[in-house]
Amino acid sequence: MTDSAHDILARLPGLIREARTERGLTLEALAQVSGVSRSMASQIERGESSPTITTLVALAGALDLDLGALFAPPPREGRVEIVTADAAGQSEFDAQGLRIRDFGAGLRELRLGNGGSYTGEPGPGGAVLLAYVINGTVEVVSGGITAQADRGDVARLAADVPHGLRALDGGAKIVLARGT
């Protein structure tokens, strides 16, 4: 997700003030090093003035900041979510020799019986699936292209076209994940 200009401008005052104080600089010292007036630097730090690109380059140089860091989104906080075995959705489709275990967030485990198959509906443009073959041999089809993936292989396939998987020579276990 990209930040809007408003989001970036809202973060700039705090980033510049933080960088200046971390370096032990006063507004006067920043003005001397950057060539930006003390008054303008103060207005930018208080969010009362939007700096020009020239002013940002001067401030970033004086504060030894990568200019891109001023535009980068704030860091995300760490988070771990456990989906227990009991909570993972499961469904069985015996007619196709298919069992699906859906963990959410685009992650699924497929168990295909001998000759069992999985057919996916085309997703949005640019959609990609990663199919990691845990055991067995699988025929992978995407938009009319067919390939074979063996145990330990990962197939990266376009999922914005008709696509599917079929177990060859016995059953197969596959982990599917949305990819890029």
C-alpha positions, -999 to +999 in steps of 0.1 A: +000+000+000+013+034-009+009+064+014-009+095+003+009+128+001-012+138+031+001+109+052+037+117+042+033+154+051+017+144+084+048+123+093+075+147+081+075+171+110+081+144+136+107+126+115+127+158+110+125+168+146+134+134+158+165+132+135+176+167+146+173+160+184+189+125+180+219+143+165+220+169+193+214+198+169+195+229+178+174+247+152+201+272+148+227+245+141+204+228+116+199+261+099+237+267+096+244+232+083+214+229+059+211+265+046+174+264+055+164+293+078+158+286+114+123+300+111+115+277+081+129+246+099+109+254+129+077+258+108+083+225+091+089+207+125+056+222+138+038+211+106+030+247+098+048+247+064+051+221+037+088+220+025+098+221-011+118+192-025+149+215-024+143+222+013+139+185+019+171+176+001+190+203+022+175+190+055+181+154+047+217+161+038+223+181+070+207+154+091+225+126+072+191+110+062+184+090+031+158+112+013+137+080+007+135+075+045+114+106+047+088+091+023+089+055+036+058+042+054+062+038+092+075+004+103+049-022+111+046-037+145+054-075+147+024-098+149+020-136+151-013-153+146-017-191+151-044-209+133-049-241+153-057-274+136-092-273+151-098-238+137-086-245+102-115-250+078-117-284+063-139-298+035-138-330+016-148-336-019-147-374-023-161-373-059-129-356-071-105-374-048-098-340-031-095-329+005-089-292+012-077-277+045-080-239+044-058-220+068-070-185+056-048-158+043-045-176+010-028-207+024-044-242+017-033-278+020-046-301-007-047-339-005-054-355-038-062-391-041-050-412-071-061-392-101-077-366-078-078-330-091-083-295-080-096-268-104-094-231-095-115-203-109-096-175-125-087-148-100-080-111-105-055-099-131-020-108-121-030-134-095-004-161-089-004-193-069+026-212-055+021-249-053+046-268-031+045-305-037+050-322-003+046-357-017+036-373-050+037-361-086+014-335-098+003-323-132+000-285-131-022-266-156-025-229-161-041-213-191-036-243-213+001-248-203+008-281-186+038-291-165+048-318-140+060-311-105+075-338-083+081-340-045+099-310-032+091-289-063+074-255-062+052-246-092+045-209-097+014-206-119-008-178-132-041-179-114-059-152-133-067-179-160-083-213-156-058-235-136-057-268-118-037-296-103-040-334-108-023-362-089-003-386-111+008-421-101-010-422-068-020-395-044-003-361-037-001-336-009+003-300-019+005-266-001-010-238-021-002-201-013-010-169-030+022-156-045+037-127-064 
